Amino acid sequence: VIMMTSPFGNSETDMNSKLVSLLDDAKKITIDNYPSIYIRVTGGPVIAVGNATQIKIDSIVSVILAIILILILLFYCFRNARNILLIVVSIAWGWLFAVAGLALFHDKISIIVVGISSVILGIAVNYPLHLISHLSHTTTIRSALKEIITPLLIGNVTTVCAFCTLIPLDSNALSDLGLFSAFLLIGTILFVIIYLPHIVK
């Protein structure tokens, strides 16, 4: 049994992943030289790195699945490539707005935030969806905007305020999630109200 203490905390995943990589290399070299030996590396940092890796994979998969499911549903409902593209552009704008907003406060983003943001996509997609679907019931874009702008803004403000309650928490991941979600929803609603009426038919 070989015991060692990591100089890094469990939350310092970047540094611990380098340490775990070095330990894995040492393990491989030892097993190559002594094939009968069984080696198992365990401990807080190893588990933290394993969890972080799994969360990374799960986050990317959840975002991809969310996008695919939303696109399938939109295509089923609209069957109009232009409208679907405009909804995707609205969400993409909101996403870029959120990344830019978060960059004002941090130089890196937690992968957990990216993963959970797949849930926020389901909220943000409602804004362009409301405007585009409402156009089929009204004669002009101006009248459509007039009818939906108040409920859209109230819904946006209440949701953004709910996510802003996460910002003052001590958890960095939850704080970043609150910021990212708020910026994503604000960016999307701004695009829908200011830009989308000029390009939608």
C-alpha positions in Angstrom: 0.0 0.0 0.0 1.4 3.4 -1.1 -0.2 6.5 0.5 0.3 10.0 -0.8 -1.4 13.3 -0.3 -2.4 15.5 -3.2 -1.2 19.2 -2.8 -4.4 20.2 -4.6 -8.0 20.3 -3.3 -10.7 18.0 -4.7 -12.2 20.9 -6.6 -8.9 21.6 -8.5 -9.8 19.2 -11.3 -7.3 20.5 -13.8 -4.3 19.9 -11.5 -5.6 16.6 -10.1 -6.2 15.3 -13.6 -2.5 15.9 -14.4 -1.6 14.1 -11.1 -4.0 11.2 -11.9 -2.4 11.0 -15.4 1.1 10.7 -13.9 -0.1 8.0 -11.5 -1.7 6.1 -14.4 1.6 6.3 -16.3 3.5 4.9 -13.3 0.9 2.2 -12.9 1.2 1.2 -16.5 5.0 1.1 -16.4 4.9 -1.0 -13.2 2.4 -3.5 -14.7 4.5 -3.8 -17.9 7.6 -4.7 -15.7 5.6 -6.9 -13.3 2.6 -8.4 -15.1 1.5 -10.4 -12.0 0.9 -7.3 -10.0 -2.6 -5.8 -9.7 -2.6 -2.0 -9.1 -5.6 0.1 -8.1 -5.4 3.9 -7.7 -8.1 5.4 -5.6 -8.8 8.4 -3.4 -10.6 11.8 -3.4 -8.8 13.4 -6.2 -9.1 10.3 -8.4 -12.8 10.1 -7.8 -13.2 13.9 -8.4 -11.4 13.6 -11.8 -13.5 10.6 -12.8 -16.7 12.5 -11.9 -15.6 15.6 -13.8 -14.8 13.5 -16.9 -18.2 11.7 -16.7 -20.0 15.1 -16.2 -18.2 16.5 -19.2 -19.4 13.6 -21.4 -22.9 13.7 -20.0 -23.1 17.5 -20.4 -22.1 17.3 -24.1 -24.5 14.4 -24.7 -27.4 16.3 -23.0 -26.9 19.4 -25.0 -26.7 17.5 -28.3 -29.9 15.5 -27.4 -31.7 18.7 -26.4 -30.9 20.3 -29.7 -31.9 17.3 -31.7 -35.2 16.8 -29.9 -36.0 20.5 -30.2 -35.3 20.5 -33.9 -37.4 17.4 -34.5 -40.3 18.9 -32.7 -39.9 22.2 -34.5 -39.8 20.5 -37.9 -42.9 18.4 -37.0 -44.8 21.5 -36.0 -43.7 24.0 -38.6 -42.3 22.1 -41.6 -40.8 25.4 -42.6 -37.0 25.6 -42.9 -36.8 29.4 -42.7 -38.8 29.6 -39.5 -36.8 26.8 -37.9 -33.6 28.5 -38.9 -34.8 31.8 -37.4 -35.6 30.0 -34.1 -32.1 28.4 -34.1 -30.5 31.8 -34.9 -32.4 33.4 -32.0 -31.1 30.7 -29.6 -27.6 30.9 -31.0 -27.6 34.6 -30.4 -28.8 34.1 -26.9 -26.0 31.5 -26.3 -23.3 33.8 -27.6 -24.7 36.7 -25.5 -24.5 34.4 -22.5 -20.9 33.3 -23.2 -19.9 37.0 -23.8 -21.7 38.1 -20.6 -20.0 35.3 -18.5 -16.6 36.3 -20.0 -17.0 39.7 -18.3 -16.8 37.9 -14.9 -14.8 34.7 -15.5 -12.1 33.6 -18.0 -13.4 30.0 -18.1 -16.8 28.3 -17.9 -17.7 25.1 -16.0 -18.8 22.2 -18.2 -21.6 21.6 -15.7 -23.0 25.0 -16.7 -23.0 24.0 -20.4 -24.7 20.7 -19.6 -27.5 22.2 -17.5 -27.9 25.0 -20.1 -29.6 22.4 -22.2 -32.6 22.8 -19.9 -32.5 26.6 -20.4 -32.6 26.0 -24.2 -36.1 24.6 -23.7 -37.1 27.9 -22.0 -35.4 30.2 -24.5 -36.9 28.5 -27.5 -40.3 29.7 -26.4 -39.6 33.3 -27.2 -39.0 33.1 -30.9 -41.6 30.3 -31.1 -44.3 32.5 -29.6 -43.6 35.3 -32.1 -43.4 33.1 -35.2 -46.5 31.0 -34.3 -48.4 34.1 -33.4 -47.9 35.6 -36.9 -50.3 33.1 -38.4 -53.1 34.6 -36.4 -52.4 38.3 -37.1 -52.1 40.4 -40.2 -48.9 42.4 -39.3 -45.8 41.9 -37.3 -46.5 45.1 -35.4 -49.9 43.8 -34.1 -48.3 40.4 -33.2 -45.6 42.1 -31.2 -48.2 44.3 -29.5 -50.2 41.3 -28.4 -47.3 39.1 -27.1 -44.7 41.6 -25.9 -46.1 42.1 -22.4 -46.5 38.3 -21.5 -43.1 37.6 -23.1 -41.3 40.3 -21.1 -43.1 39.4 -17.8 -42.2 35.7 -18.4 -38.6 36.6 -19.2 -38.1 38.9 -16.2 -39.6 36.4 -13.7 -37.4 33.6 -15.1 -34.3 35.7 -15.2 -34.9 36.9 -11.6 -35.3 33.2 -10.5 -31.9 32.4 -12.0 -30.3 35.5 -10.5 -31.0 34.1 -7.1 -28.3 31.5 -7.8 -25.6 34.2 -8.4 -24.8 35.1 -4.7 -24.4 31.4 -3.7 -21.0 30.2 -2.5 -21.0 27.4 -5.1 -19.1 28.5 -8.2 -21.0 26.2 -10.5 -24.4 27.4 -9.3 -23.3 31.0 -9.4 -22.1 30.6 -13.0 -25.3 28.7 -13.9 -27.3 31.7 -12.6 -25.3 34.2 -14.6 -25.2 32.1 -17.8 -28.9 31.3 -17.7 -29.9 35.0 -17.1 -27.6 36.2 -19.9 -28.9 33.5 -22.3 -32.6 34.4 -21.6 -31.9 38.2 -21.8 -29.9 37.8 -25.1 -32.6 35.6 -26.7 -35.5 38.0 -25.7 -33.6 41.0 -27.0 -33.0 39.3 -30.3 -36.7 38.3 -30.6 -38.0 41.8 -29.8 -35.4 43.9 -31.7 -34.0 41.8 -34.6 -36.5 39.0 -35.3 -39.4 41.2 -36.4 -37.2 42.6 -39.2 -36.3 39.3 -40.7 -39.3 37.1 -40.1 -42.1 36.7 -42.7 
